[in-house]
């Protein structure tokens, strides 16, 4: 009986080790929100063995809307050189709200396509159901993909985050809306502009199919969580995708800290 218990324990340990990536992980999409203070972030990062990038939301209607506010956050983060410092550029207006001098101070800048103005002039925030305008699902999807392409082709960003996110009423049919043709349009735009694509732990996107196509195309990835508090799980989705899609350290992009 004792030998069986020892064997079971060894099997569990070996299986657990195989589930861990063979290279260090860095989560570049961490926010100081809810009960996640800077002290809690330090503790959690150390406990998980995952390096963090701390990002602040910058854009119209978000906590940071001016150069001075962005500078204040950046200055605060200089006390914590163990973290990367990121700017999450929100909405399409951000390029007019912030100077190049300001956003170039950050180690990296990222954005998503979750805020945009549609062809009828309606400002969509597609994670909020009553601020999402869907007259026709296929037309909405086509416009969303066009918006993503425009973002990747014109906005000065390093990472495209929350990729392939869909509104709640469409999310359950992810594979129907994210066809191979639509995926490839996003992947091609990211590759052509040297923009990394986030593997998001919170929303569990993009799909393994998308990741495999992007890897084959030579696109780099980052890992991100986009937390709302300190209750996030240590990057289990990214670890799963690393195993399932055969990702290595060479498939991931990291910013440089030498700006600071």
N, C-alpha and C positions, 0 to 999 in steps of 0.2 A: 504493500500500500504506500509506504514511504517513498519507494522508488518511482511509483506512478505519479505521485504528487510532484516530485522533483522534475520528472520528465515533462509534466504539464506546465510547470512554471517556466522551464527552459524554452518550451515551444512558444509560450506567450511572449517571452522576452525577445526571441528571435523574430517572431512575427511583427512585434512592435517596432523593432529596429528596421525591418524591411520596409515599413510604412513611412519611415522618416527619409526625407531627401538626403542625398549625399553631399549637399552643399548648404551653406548658411542662407536663411531666408530673410528678406527685408520687406516689411509692410509699409508702403509709401502713402497709404491713405488712412491715416489715423487722425481723429479730431479730438480736441479737448472739449468734450461735450458731456452733458449729464453729470455723472459722478466720476468721470475720468479726468482727474486733475493731472498736472505735470508730474507730481510725486507718484501718483498711481501708475502713470504711463512708464515712468522709470522702473518701478517695481515689476509691473507686468511684462515689460520688455525683457528684463533680466530673467524672470522666472520662466518665460517661454523660450528664451534663447533666440528671439527674433528681434532684429534691429528695426527701429521705427523711423518713419518720416512723419512729422507732425505738420498738418496742413490747416490753413485758415480759409474760410469761405469768403470770397471777395466778389462782389457784384451788386447789381441793383436789387435792393430789397433784402440784402444779406448783411450780416454783422459788420463787415468791412466794406466801405464804399468809396474811400478816398485814399490818396497816396499817404497822407499822414497816419491814417489808421493802419494801413498795411505796414508802414515803417515801424509803428509802435509794436506790432506783433513780432516783426522780424528782430527788432532790438531786444525784446523780451526773450526770444529764443536763443539769443547769443549766449545766454547764461547756461545753456544745455548743449554743448558741442557734440554730445553723443548722439543727438538726433539730427537727421536731415530736416530741412525746413522747406515746406512746399506751399505754393499758392494754388488754391482751387478757384479757378476762374469760372464764375457763374453767369449764365445767360450769355446772350450774344453782345450785350452792351459793354462788357468788361474792357474791351480793347480801347474804348473811349473814356472810361472812368479812371484808368491807371496809366501812368507814364511808363515808357520802356525802361527808364532808369529805375523805377520802383520794382517792376516785376522781374527785372534782370538780376536783382539782388538775391532772389530766392534760389535755392539749389535746383528747383524744378517747378514747372507750371503745368497744371493739368486741368482738363475740362471734360464735360460730357454733353450729350445732346438732349438733356432732360428739360431744358428751358429754351423755347424758341417761339417766334411769331409765325403763324401759318399764313397761307396765301390770302386769307380773308382778314388779316390784320389782328387775329386773336392771339394773345400771349398765352402759350401753353406751358404749364409746369406738370409734366406727365406723371409725376409720382403722386399728384393730388387729383383725385377723381373728378371733382367739380371744377377743376381748372384745365381739364383735358377735353379738347373738342374733336370728336370723331364722327364725321358725317358719313364717311365710307371707309371701312377698315383698310381695304387695299390701297385706296388713294392716300390715306393717312400714312400707311407704311412706306409708300413710294416717296412721300414728302419727307418723312423722317430720314430715310436713307440719303436723299439729296442733301438734307441739312447736315448730316454727318460728313458727307463728302466735302461740303463747303467749309465746315469747321476744320477738317484735316488739311484742306488745301490753302486756307487763308489765315488761320489763327496761330500765333506764335507759341505753340505748346510743345511739351515733351511727351506727354502721356494722354491717351484717350481713355477715360475711366467710365465705370458703370456701363460697359459696352453691351450692346444688343438689348438694353433695358426696354421693356414694353409696358404700356399701361396695364393696370390690373385686369381689365376686361378682356385683354388680348394675351396676357402672359401665359395662360394655360394652354395656348396653341402656338407656343414658341416655334416649333419646327415647321409649322405651316407658314408662318409669316417670314421666318428667317430662311429663305430659300438659298440655294447655293449661289445663285446669281447675285442676290442682295449681299450675302456674306462677302463674296469676292470683290464687290465694289468698295466695301469698307476696307477690306484687307489691302487692296491695291492702293487706295489713297493713303493708308497708313505707311505702307512700304515706300511709296514714292516720296513721301515727306519725312521719312526717318522718325516716325512717331511710334512709340511703344503702345501696346494695348494691355490694359489691366485685366488680370484674372481676379474677379471680385468675390470675396468670401461671403459677404452678407447676402447678395442676391444670387450667388452661384451661377454667374455668367462670366464669359460666354460659354457656350456648350463645348463639349469635347470635339465635336465635328468642326466647329469654328476654329478652335485652337489648333487642331491638326492641319487645317487648310492654311492658317496663318503661319504656322511653323514651316510648312513646306514652301511658302512664299518668301520666307526669310524675315518675317516680322519678329521684333523682339517683344517680350512681355514684361510686365511688372506685377507685383502682388499687392492687393489693396483690400481693405475691409469696409471703409466708410461707416464706421461705428457711430452709434448715437449715445452710448454710455460705455462703461467698462466691461459690460457683459458680452464679450465676443470670444470666439472659440479657439483662437490660436491657429487660424489659417487652414482648417481641415479641407476646405474645397480646393485650395491651390495644391495642397499635398496630394489630393486625389488626382487632380489633373496632371500633375507632374508624373505620377506613376502611369496613368492611363494613356497619356500622350507622349511619353518618352522624352520629357523635357530635361535639359541639363542646365548647368550654370550659364553656359554660352547662349542660351535662349532668353536670358533675362537681362534687362537694361537697368543700370543704376546710375544715378546722378553723381557728379563730382562735388566735393565739398570745398574745393579750392577757391571758390568765389569768396569764401569767408576767411 
